[in-house]
Amino acid sequence: MAMTFVPHARRGVLAVLAAAAATVVAGPASALDFPRRTVRIVVPYAPGGSAELQARAVGEQLSKIWKQPVIIENRPGAGTTIGAATVASAPADGYTLYLAGTSHTVSPSLYRNLSYDAAKSFAAVSQISTSPFIVLVNPKLGVKTIEDLIALAKRKPGELNYGTSGVGAGPHLSAEILAFDTKINVRHVPFKGSAPAVTALLGQHVDFVLGDVSALPLVEDGSLKALAVTGLHRSARLPDVPTLAESVAPGFEVTNWSSILAPAATPAEIVSFINKSMADALVVPEVRRAYDIQGFEVAPNRPEEMQAKIISEARKYADVIARAGIKND
């Protein structure tokens, strides 16, 4: 094979040109000047809840990565639609982000005349966590398994009642799917949040509750008994508790997930940059510990995966709400 000799001087010129070409190719990524100021994460709940704790843990790490402040802004009310509307109408520059959860894909089926579209008004950035809902009973009810509870409900149609954090919330929809799949007739008692529902269960004012991971300490100290979880996989915090899919309702899956969204039309390179930063933040040990303590599993994904999930979840819950005749009174 013939070889071409390049004089030393010319080799130097070619090296400079190659370096310049590489700089041009890498230019857009290295030239991304973001963020240059404070970034806010809007949380659609009152201060102190698990959603804020998730946002704060990841926000503090993003602040270290970006060397810019990341603040949490609580915008509670109207089933998370106030916070969502705030972000949907914000400038599409990456400086306003939204902590969205399962309720984001439920709201379109419960609220008329929303000022935004759950999918089209946002650019999905990344999922950050998942956790199951939990079927909980007071040990005094005398049931030991989810099969026992279903059998009891069938023996007493229309007599058992269950509590949730509210009409149309993830736990309520989980219970509606469970009732449909197992053909039981149970009555819904909505509360204004998970804590009041669990308090009612402790007092035996309801027969069972579809709760979230905030109830784990009560399960671990024996005050409540967990019969099943709603995810496809068993919870690391409850390894002996079966999923509904493996016990009484094959294929059952409802998860309580959290994600980060940005306003629609946020530049793709900024979305990609934040996605990468989120993935880096979520593998930091102290962030993972903060999530583990709360019972959440860190679960980042790609923007296109999160966007597809929002669309599919909205369709799933629209079907459940229509079938059950759920209305936001």
Rosetta blueprint (number, residue, H / E / L):
1 M L
2 A L
3 M L
4 T L
5 F L
6 V L
7 P L
8 H H
9 A H
10 R H
11 R H
12 G H
13 V H
14 L H
15 A H
16 V H
17 L H
18 A H
19 A H
20 A H
21 A H
22 A H
23 T H
24 V H
25 V H
26 A H
27 G H
28 P H
29 A H
30 S H
31 A L
32 L L
33 D L
34 F L
35 P L
36 R L
37 R L
38 T L
39 V E
40 R E
41 I E
42 V E
43 V E
44 P L
45 Y L
46 A L
47 P L
48 G L
49 G L
50 S H
51 A H
52 E H
53 L H
54 Q H
55 A H
56 R H
57 A H
58 V H
59 G H
60 E H
61 Q H
62 L H
63 S H
64 K H
65 I H
66 W H
67 K L
68 Q L
69 P L
70 V E
71 I E
72 I E
73 E E
74 N E
75 R L
76 P L
77 G L
78 A H
79 G H
80 T H
81 T H
82 I H
83 G H
84 A H
85 A H
86 T H
87 V H
88 A H
89 S L
90 A L
91 P L
92 A L
93 D L
94 G L
95 Y L
96 T E
97 L E
98 Y E
99 L E
100 A E
101 G E
102 T H
103 S H
104 H H
105 T H
106 V H
107 S H
108 P H
109 S H
110 L H
111 Y L
112 R L
113 N L
114 L L
115 S L
116 Y L
117 D L
118 A L
119 A L
120 K L
121 S L
122 F E
123 A E
124 A E
125 V E
126 S E
127 Q E
128 I E
129 S E
130 T E
131 S E
132 P E
133 F L
134 I E
135 V E
136 L E
137 V E
138 N L
139 P H
140 K H
141 L H
142 G L
143 V L
144 K L
145 T L
146 I H
147 E H
148 D H
149 L H
150 I H
151 A H
152 L H
153 A H
154 K H
155 R H
156 K L
157 P L
158 G L
159 E L
160 L L
161 N E
162 Y E
163 G E
164 T E
165 S L
166 G L
167 V L
168 G L
169 A L
170 G H
171 P H
172 H H
173 L H
174 S H
175 A H
176 E H
177 I H
178 L H
179 A H
180 F H
181 D H
182 T H
183 K L
184 I L
185 N L
186 V L
187 R E
188 H E
189 V E
190 P E
191 F L
192 K L
193 G L
194 S H
195 A H
196 P H
197 A H
198 V H
199 T H
200 A H
201 L H
202 L H
203 G L
204 Q L
205 H L
206 V L
207 D L
208 F E
209 V E
210 L E
211 G E
212 D L
213 V H
214 S H
215 A H
216 L H
217 P H
218 L H
219 V H
220 E H
221 D L
222 G L
223 S L
224 L L
225 K E
226 A E
227 L E
228 A E
229 V E
230 T L
231 G L
232 L L
233 H L
234 R L
235 S L
236 A L
237 R L
238 L L
239 P L
240 D L
241 V L
242 P L
243 T E
244 L H
245 A H
246 E H
247 S H
248 V L
249 A L
250 P L
251 G L
252 F L
253 E L
254 V L
255 T E
256 N E
257 W E
258 S E
259 S E
260 I E
261 L E
262 A E
263 P E
264 A L
265 A L
266 T L
267 P L
268 A H
269 E H
270 I H
271 V H
272 S H
273 F H
274 I H
275 N H
276 K H
277 S H
278 M H
279 A H
280 D H
281 A H
282 L H
283 V L
284 V L
285 P H
286 E H
287 V H
288 R H
289 R H
290 A H
291 Y H
292 D H
293 I H
294 Q H
295 G L
296 F L
297 E E
298 V E
299 A L
300 P L
301 N L
302 R L
303 P H
304 E H
305 E H
306 M H
307 Q H
308 A H
309 K H
310 I H
311 I H
312 S H
313 E H
314 A H
315 R H
316 K H
317 Y H
318 A H
319 D H
320 V H
321 I H
322 A H
323 R H
324 A H
325 G L
326 I L
327 K L
328 N L
329 D L
